Amino acid sequence: MYEATFVVGDSSVYTEPTAGTDCRVELWCNDHSDLLYVVGSQTGPLFERISDTVGVEERVDDGGEAVVITSSCFKAYDETHIDRYLAAHNCLLVPPLRYEDGRKHCRVLALEASSLTGLYADLLEDGFEIDIHSKREIAVPSHSSPLLTLEDVVPELTARQREVLSLAVDRGYYELPRETTTEELAAGLEVGRRTVEDHLRRAERKLLPSLVSYLY
């Protein structure tokens, strides 16, 4: 079994609105609708595009991130989806698709290395821009393959949560004894102490449940 991750330059419902922004979309396709996880501080144009094309059935927002269920599937409006290429070369797409910085990020499994080669060739021949990030052979089963990656284990934090958490680690907030306080962190970030504490709590709430099951 072989695995490849690559980036496709295309023009689609979810790709174009992420260009030049900090927005990222993760998509699980259910044929009749899409399940989206959206993060970023500039999501207005993205949500407008989603609403105007595939439609929005339900949306839940919380501090720069959202979960969205669309009214229809993007495949009906997106001529650049790669499913037909995958089927032609006996390849499997590992969800979710990720859209970021105006490009689509894909993870694909194939039984033969030649299947991946044929897939790349057909995509290039039809005018797609392909940037291969990684490829590997999966020779033995393990806890981390073929479906699990670090991105699957570690949930995505907002840009602000990453900034606050990184500063807290750098300045020794999690050392014993602590080398800084939330009040000092807040001063460095020029925000209120309660804001720092809220970002830390939200980041910890995301990280800890995801990691604890891997401690056993």
Secondary structure, DSSP 8 states (H G I E B T S, - for coil): -EEEEEEEE---TTTGGGTTSS-EEEEEE-SS-EEEEEE-S--HHHHHHHHHTT-EEEEEE-SSEEEEEESS-GGGT-TT--HHHHHHTTEEE-S-EEEETTEEEEEEEESSHHHHHHHHHHHHHTT-EEEEEEEEE--S-BTTBSS--HHHHS----HHHHHHHHHHHHTTTTSSS-S--HHHHHHHHTS-HHHHHHHHHHHHHHHHHHHHTT--
